[in-house]
Amino acid sequence: MGPGTIGSSGKAYQAYYQCTSTCQTRRHSTIRTRGGRVPNRYGSNPLSTRQTKLVKRPDGTEKPGPCRPVGFHSQKFTTTEQNYPIYNREFLAIMRGLRQWSYLLKGTEIPVLVFTDHANLRYYHDPWKIGPRVAGYLPEREQYNMLLEYKPRATNRADGLSHCPDYEGDNPDNKDVLVWTDEYFCEQHTAIRVFNSDSIDDELDTRVFQAQKEHQLELKQMATAHNLTLDPEYKNTWRHGTALVVVADNALRRGVITLCHNHKASGHPGITKTLQLISPYYWWPNMKAFIMEYIRGCATCQMSKVNTNPSHLPLFPITPAENALPFKTIAMDFITKLPPSGGHDTILTITDTDCSKASIFIPCKEAIDLEGVAQLLLIHMVPHYGVPKKIISDRDT
């Protein structure tokens, strides 16, 4: 490891070389504490792409003085390890420091004091569901007598050796990636046609106003019976509460229902919902019955409506005739897809439905036609029971 790797300063390299020489010549005395009263110490400082460990000891005076670094370990995180959560990276940094000096730190009577500037290790102070990687650290951690002490970064700074500008290297992963290329963008803005429902409302209201002007005499006769009132702002405009009165014009009333029922934003609601949508704005006598008749005739509603009481086809049982003879009324069917046997793969079943419920089983082939079935009846049934009067079949042939 040369000066170019450690840093640009020759003094830093000389200090590191002197520290390394001291650790190699006085390996055991660097960790052993004075009088057994001060714990062994090392600090951790995991960065986003690298980790640093500093082992410290008292300076040898009678009074424990400031700690001095006596060992150094730096190792770059892999690409996968860089994606670990911060508390897992800190945990990994501590475990690597313990492994680096495991021959000095395992099984010590005096606790090994670990300084860290990351309070996020307290994440594991609460119970969590951990992954197999962190679970693998736990048996190894039990081999050390250690304590964690949090020190803010201002008082626990790593030395210059851990901040080499060339240590991180060049990571080409996901660098200068163009996510949305030009081919994903239109050259011109897409024209969007905005649907203006207010224009439809205004047109419909205009038709209602015009119809009221033409039926003023009819509206005055209805006013007392249905509690109609004149609008104070618009002359000759009649209202039922806040709703406009739609005069006896079925086409205009269907237009009102179409606005609140057939519109894409409405979604063809039911009778009650449609009535709730129309009532605040429009009114006419027997409005509910008119809406009910309209919706029952809506083709879209009838196609999409779930039939909760589906009709079932009637059953017509086969009633036996009185004093019936055997095999005068027969039912025929085929049992197909059987394994070949003697050149046959199908069985023709002939059942007496009126008298005995007896059956005749005749082997045949699945490719048999109508003439072949008639030939089997002539050979196997007609000589014994005669020609049947009724044949029940599902028209297999």
C-alpha positions as CSV (number, residue, x, y, z in Angstrom):
1,M,0.0,0.0,0.0
2,G,1.7,3.2,-1.2
3,P,1.2,6.9,-0.7
4,G,-0.9,7.2,-3.8
5,T,-3.4,4.8,-2.3
6,I,-3.5,6.3,1.2
7,G,-3.7,10.0,0.2
8,S,-1.9,12.8,-1.4
9,S,0.0,13.8,1.7
10,G,3.3,12.1,2.5
11,K,3.0,12.9,6.2
12,A,-0.2,10.9,6.3
13,Y,1.6,7.9,4.8
14,Q,4.5,8.2,7.2
15,A,2.0,8.4,10.2
16,Y,0.2,5.3,8.9
17,Y,3.5,3.4,8.3
18,Q,4.7,4.2,11.8
19,C,1.3,3.1,13.3
20,T,1.5,-0.2,11.3
21,S,5.0,-0.9,12.5
22,T,4.0,-0.3,16.1
23,C,1.0,-2.6,15.8
24,Q,3.2,-5.4,14.3
25,T,5.9,-5.1,17.0
26,R,3.6,-4.5,20.0
27,R,0.5,-6.4,18.9
28,H,-0.7,-7.5,22.3
29,S,0.2,-4.4,24.3
30,T,-1.9,-2.2,21.9
31,I,-5.2,-3.7,23.1
32,R,-4.4,-4.7,26.7
33,T,-5.6,-1.9,29.0
34,R,-3.8,-0.4,32.0
35,G,-4.5,-2.2,35.2
36,G,-7.5,-4.0,33.7
37,R,-9.8,-1.1,34.5
38,V,-10.3,0.6,31.2
39,P,-12.1,-1.5,28.5
40,N,-10.6,-2.2,25.1
41,R,-12.0,0.2,22.5
42,Y,-12.5,0.5,18.8
43,G,-14.6,2.9,16.7
44,S,-16.7,2.3,13.7
45,N,-17.7,4.8,10.9
46,P,-19.6,3.1,8.0
47,L,-19.9,5.4,5.0
48,S,-22.2,4.9,2.0
49,T,-19.7,2.8,0.2
50,R,-16.9,2.0,2.7
51,Q,-16.4,1.2,6.3
52,T,-13.6,2.2,8.7
53,K,-12.4,0.8,12.1
54,L,-10.0,2.4,14.6
55,V,-8.7,0.5,17.6
56,K,-7.7,2.7,20.5
57,R,-5.8,2.3,23.8
58,P,-4.7,4.6,26.6
59,D,-1.4,6.5,26.0
60,G,0.4,4.7,28.8
61,T,0.5,7.5,31.3
62,E,-0.4,6.9,35.0
63,K,-3.8,8.6,34.4
64,P,-5.8,7.3,31.6
65,G,-5.4,9.9,28.9
66,P,-6.8,10.4,25.4
67,C,-7.0,7.3,23.2
68,R,-4.7,6.9,20.2
69,P,-5.3,4.8,17.1
70,V,-3.1,1.7,17.1
71,G,-4.8,-0.3,14.2
72,F,-6.7,0.5,11.1
73,H,-9.0,-1.5,8.8
74,S,-10.9,-0.2,5.8
75,Q,-12.9,-2.3,3.4
76,K,-15.2,-1.3,0.6
77,F,-18.9,-2.4,0.7
78,T,-19.9,-4.5,-2.3
79,T,-22.7,-3.2,-4.6
80,T,-25.2,-5.4,-2.8
81,E,-24.0,-4.3,0.6
82,Q,-24.4,-0.6,-0.4
83,N,-28.2,-1.3,-0.8
84,Y,-28.5,-2.6,2.8
85,P,-30.6,-0.4,5.2
86,I,-28.4,2.0,7.2
87,Y,-28.8,0.0,10.4
88,N,-27.8,-3.2,8.7
89,R,-24.7,-1.5,7.2
90,E,-23.7,-0.3,10.7
91,F,-24.2,-3.8,12.1
92,L,-22.0,-5.2,9.3
93,A,-19.3,-2.6,10.0
94,I,-19.2,-3.6,13.7
95,M,-19.1,-7.3,12.9
96,R,-16.2,-6.8,10.4
97,G,-14.3,-4.8,13.0
98,L,-14.7,-7.6,15.5
99,R,-13.6,-10.2,12.9
100,Q,-10.5,-8.1,12.0
101,W,-9.2,-8.2,15.6
102,S,-11.1,-11.3,16.7
103,Y,-7.9,-12.9,18.1
104,L,-7.6,-10.0,20.5
105,L,-11.3,-9.3,21.3
106,K,-12.9,-12.8,21.6
107,G,-13.7,-13.9,25.1
108,T,-12.3,-10.9,27.0
109,E,-13.1,-10.4,30.6
110,I,-13.2,-6.6,30.2
111,P,-15.9,-5.5,27.8
112,V,-14.9,-4.2,24.4
113,L,-16.3,-0.7,24.0
114,V,-17.5,0.1,20.5
115,F,-17.9,3.8,19.6
116,T,-20.3,4.5,16.8
117,D,-21.7,7.7,15.4
118,H,-24.9,6.1,14.2
119,A,-27.8,6.1,16.6
120,N,-29.8,4.0,14.1
121,L,-28.5,0.8,15.7
122,R,-31.2,1.4,18.3
123,Y,-33.5,0.1,15.6
124,Y,-32.6,-3.3,16.8
125,H,-33.3,-2.3,20.4
126,D,-36.9,-3.3,19.7
127,P,-38.1,-6.7,18.6
128,W,-38.3,-7.0,14.8
129,K,-38.6,-9.8,12.2
130,I,-35.0,-10.0,11.0
131,G,-33.7,-11.7,7.9
132,P,-31.3,-14.6,7.7
133,R,-28.3,-12.4,7.2
134,V,-28.8,-10.5,10.5
135,A,-29.7,-13.7,12.2
136,G,-26.4,-15.1,11.2
137,Y,-24.6,-12.3,13.0
138,L,-26.1,-13.1,16.4
139,P,-24.2,-16.3,17.2
140,E,-21.0,-14.7,16.2
141,R,-21.8,-11.6,18.3
142,E,-22.2,-13.8,21.4
143,Q,-18.5,-14.6,21.2
144,Y,-17.6,-11.1,22.2
145,N,-18.0,-9.3,25.5
146,M,-18.9,-5.9,24.0
147,L,-20.7,-2.6,24.7
148,L,-22.0,0.0,22.3
149,E,-21.6,3.7,23.0
150,Y,-23.0,6.4,20.7
151,K,-20.8,9.4,20.0
152,P,-21.9,12.1,17.7
153,R,-19.9,12.5,14.5
154,A,-18.5,15.8,15.7
155,T,-16.6,13.9,18.5
156,N,-16.1,10.7,16.6
157,R,-14.5,11.7,13.4
158,A,-12.5,9.1,11.4
159,D,-9.0,10.0,10.4
160,G,-7.9,11.1,7.0
161,L,-7.0,7.6,5.9
162,S,-10.6,6.6,5.8
163,H,-11.6,9.5,3.5
164,C,-9.3,8.9,0.5
165,P,-10.8,10.6,-2.5
166,D,-9.8,7.7,-4.8
167,Y,-11.1,4.9,-2.5
168,E,-14.6,4.8,-3.6
169,G,-13.7,4.3,-7.3
170,D,-15.9,4.6,-10.3
171,N,-19.2,2.7,-10.0
172,P,-20.8,2.6,-13.5
173,D,-24.1,1.1,-12.2
174,N,-27.1,3.1,-13.3
175,K,-25.0,6.1,-14.3
176,D,-26.4,8.6,-16.9
177,V,-29.4,6.4,-17.7
178,L,-32.0,8.1,-19.9
179,V,-35.3,6.6,-18.7
180,W,-37.7,8.4,-21.1
181,T,-36.3,8.7,-24.6
182,D,-37.7,10.9,-27.3
183,E,-39.7,8.1,-28.9
184,Y,-42.0,8.0,-25.9
185,F,-43.1,11.6,-26.4
186,C,-45.5,13.0,-29.0
187,E,-44.2,15.7,-31.3
188,Q,-47.5,17.6,-31.0
189,H,-49.9,17.8,-28.1
190,T,-52.8,15.5,-28.3
191,A,-56.1,17.3,-28.8
192,I,-58.5,16.6,-25.9
193,R,-62.1,17.2,-26.4
194,V,-63.7,18.3,-23.1
195,F,-67.3,17.3,-22.7
196,N,-69.4,20.2,-21.4
197,S,-72.4,19.0,-19.6
198,D,-73.5,22.5,-18.7
199,S,-74.3,23.2,-22.4
200,I,-76.7,20.2,-22.4
201,D,-78.4,21.4,-19.2
202,D,-78.8,24.9,-20.6
203,E,-80.3,23.5,-23.8
204,L,-82.7,21.3,-21.9
205,D,-83.7,24.1,-19.5
206,T,-84.4,26.3,-22.5
207,R,-86.8,23.7,-24.0
208,V,-88.5,23.4,-20.6
209,F,-88.9,27.2,-20.3
210,Q,-90.3,27.3,-23.9
211,A,-92.8,24.5,-23.1
212,Q,-94.0,26.3,-20.0
213,K,-94.7,29.5,-22.0
214,E,-96.9,27.5,-24.3
215,H,-98.8,25.8,-21.5
216,Q,-99.4,28.6,-19.0
217,L,-103.1,27.9,-18.6
218,E,-102.4,24.2,-17.8
219,L,-99.8,25.1,-15.3
220,K,-102.1,27.6,-13.5
221,Q,-104.7,24.8,-13.2
222,M,-102.1,22.5,-11.7
223,A,-100.6,25.1,-9.3
224,T,-103.2,24.6,-6.5
225,A,-103.3,20.8,-6.6
226,H,-99.6,20.3,-6.8
227,N,-98.3,23.3,-4.8
228,L,-96.6,25.0,-7.8
229,T,-95.0,28.5,-7.4
230,L,-93.8,31.1,-9.8
231,D,-90.0,31.8,-9.9
232,P,-89.4,35.4,-8.7
233,E,-86.3,35.8,-10.9
234,Y,-87.7,34.4,-14.2
235,K,-91.1,35.5,-15.5
236,N,-93.7,32.9,-16.2
237,T,-91.4,30.1,-14.9
238,W,-93.1,27.5,-12.6
239,R,-91.4,25.4,-10.0
240,H,-92.2,22.6,-7.6
241,G,-90.0,23.6,-4.7
242,T,-86.7,24.1,-6.5
243,A,-87.4,21.8,-9.5
244,L,-88.6,23.0,-12.8
245,V,-92.0,21.8,-13.9
246,V,-91.9,19.8,-17.1
247,V,-95.2,20.0,-18.9
248,A,-97.1,17.1,-20.6
249,D,-94.5,16.5,-23.3
250,N,-93.3,12.9,-23.3
251,A,-90.4,13.6,-25.6
252,L,-89.2,16.4,-23.3
253,R,-89.6,14.2,-20.2
254,R,-87.6,11.3,-21.8
255,G,-84.9,13.9,-22.6
256,V,-84.7,14.7,-18.9
257,I,-84.5,11.0,-17.9
258,T,-81.9,10.4,-20.6
259,L,-79.7,13.2,-19.1
260,C,-79.7,11.6,-15.7
261,H,-79.9,7.9,-16.7
262,N,-78.2,7.3,-20.0
263,H,-75.3,9.7,-19.5
264,K,-71.8,8.1,-19.3
265,A,-71.2,9.7,-15.9
266,S,-74.5,8.2,-14.6
267,G,-74.0,4.6,-15.6
268,H,-77.7,3.6,-16.0
269,P,-78.7,3.7,-12.3
270,G,-81.9,2.0,-11.0
271,I,-85.3,3.5,-10.6
272,T,-84.8,4.9,-7.1
273,K,-81.4,6.4,-7.9
274,T,-82.6,7.9,-11.2
275,L,-85.5,9.5,-9.3
276,Q,-83.1,11.0,-6.7
277,L,-80.9,12.5,-9.5
278,I,-83.9,14.1,-11.3
279,S,-86.0,15.3,-8.3
280,P,-83.9,18.3,-7.3
281,Y,-84.0,19.8,-10.8
282,Y,-87.1,18.6,-12.6
283,W,-90.6,17.5,-11.7
284,W,-93.9,16.5,-13.3
285,P,-97.0,14.6,-12.0
286,N,-96.6,10.8,-11.7
287,M,-92.9,11.2,-12.3
288,K,-91.9,7.9,-10.6
289,A,-94.3,5.8,-12.7
290,F,-92.9,7.5,-15.9
291,I,-89.3,6.8,-14.8
292,M,-90.1,3.2,-14.0
293,E,-91.7,2.6,-17.4
294,Y,-88.6,4.2,-19.1
295,I,-86.0,2.1,-17.2
296,R,-87.9,-1.1,-17.8
297,G,-87.8,-0.4,-21.5
298,C,-84.0,0.5,-21.4
299,A,-82.2,-2.1,-23.5
300,T,-78.9,-1.5,-21.8
301,C,-80.4,-2.0,-18.3
302,Q,-82.2,-5.2,-19.4
303,M,-79.1,-6.7,-20.9
304,S,-76.9,-6.0,-17.8
305,K,-79.5,-6.6,-15.1
306,V,-79.0,-9.7,-13.1
307,N,-82.0,-12.0,-13.2
308,T,-82.6,-13.0,-9.6
309,N,-85.5,-15.3,-10.5
310,P,-84.4,-17.1,-13.7
311,S,-87.1,-19.2,-15.3
312,H,-86.4,-23.0,-15.6
313,L,-87.5,-25.1,-18.6
314,P,-90.4,-27.4,-17.7
315,L,-89.7,-31.0,-17.2
316,F,-91.7,-33.6,-19.1
317,P,-91.5,-36.9,-17.4
318,I,-91.8,-40.1,-19.5
319,T,-95.2,-41.5,-18.4
320,P,-95.5,-45.3,-19.1
321,A,-98.5,-46.5,-21.0
322,E,-100.9,-48.9,-19.3
323,N,-100.4,-52.6,-20.1
324,A,-97.3,-51.9,-22.0
325,L,-95.3,-54.7,-23.5
326,P,-91.5,-55.0,-23.2
327,F,-89.4,-52.8,-25.4
328,K,-92.3,-51.1,-27.1
329,T,-91.0,-47.8,-25.8
330,I,-87.3,-47.7,-25.8
331,A,-84.5,-45.1,-25.0
332,M,-81.2,-45.3,-26.9
333,D,-77.9,-43.8,-26.0
334,F,-74.1,-44.4,-26.6
335,I,-71.3,-44.9,-24.2
336,T,-68.2,-43.6,-26.1
337,K,-64.5,-43.1,-25.6
338,L,-63.9,-46.7,-24.3
339,P,-60.7,-48.6,-24.7
340,P,-60.7,-50.7,-27.9
341,S,-61.8,-54.2,-27.4
342,G,-62.5,-56.7,-30.2
343,G,-62.5,-53.9,-32.8
344,H,-65.2,-51.9,-30.8
345,D,-64.8,-48.7,-28.7
346,T,-68.5,-47.8,-28.1
347,I,-71.6,-49.4,-26.5
348,L,-75.1,-48.9,-27.7
349,T,-77.6,-49.0,-24.8
350,I,-81.3,-49.8,-25.4
351,T,-83.5,-49.4,-22.3
352,D,-87.2,-50.5,-21.9
353,T,-88.8,-47.4,-20.4
354,D,-92.4,-48.6,-20.0
355,C,-92.4,-52.1,-18.7
356,S,-89.4,-53.8,-17.3
357,K,-86.6,-51.1,-17.3
358,A,-84.4,-53.8,-18.8
359,S,-81.4,-52.9,-21.0
360,I,-79.6,-54.3,-23.9
361,F,-75.9,-53.5,-24.4
362,I,-74.6,-53.8,-28.0
363,P,-70.9,-53.2,-28.8
364,C,-70.2,-51.0,-31.8
365,K,-67.9,-48.3,-33.1
366,E,-68.1,-44.6,-32.4
367,A,-68.2,-43.8,-36.1
368,I,-71.5,-45.8,-36.5
369,D,-74.2,-44.0,-38.6
370,L,-78.0,-44.2,-38.7
371,E,-78.0,-47.2,-41.0
372,G,-75.6,-49.0,-38.7
373,V,-77.9,-48.4,-35.7
374,A,-80.9,-49.7,-37.6
375,Q,-79.0,-52.8,-38.5
376,L,-78.1,-53.4,-34.8
377,L,-81.8,-53.1,-33.8
378,L,-82.8,-55.6,-36.5
379,I,-80.3,-58.1,-35.3
380,H,-80.4,-57.8,-31.5
381,M,-83.9,-56.5,-30.6
382,V,-86.5,-56.9,-33.3
383,P,-86.3,-60.7,-33.5
384,H,-87.0,-61.0,-29.8
385,Y,-89.4,-58.1,-29.1
386,G,-90.6,-56.8,-32.4
387,V,-90.5,-53.3,-33.8
388,P,-90.8,-50.6,-31.0
389,K,-93.6,-48.1,-31.1
390,K,-91.7,-45.2,-29.7
391,I,-87.9,-44.5,-29.7
392,I,-86.5,-41.8,-27.3
393,S,-83.0,-40.5,-28.4
394,D,-80.9,-37.4,-28.0
395,R,-80.1,-37.6,-31.7
396,D,-76.5,-38.9,-31.4
397,T,-76.6,-40.2,-34.9
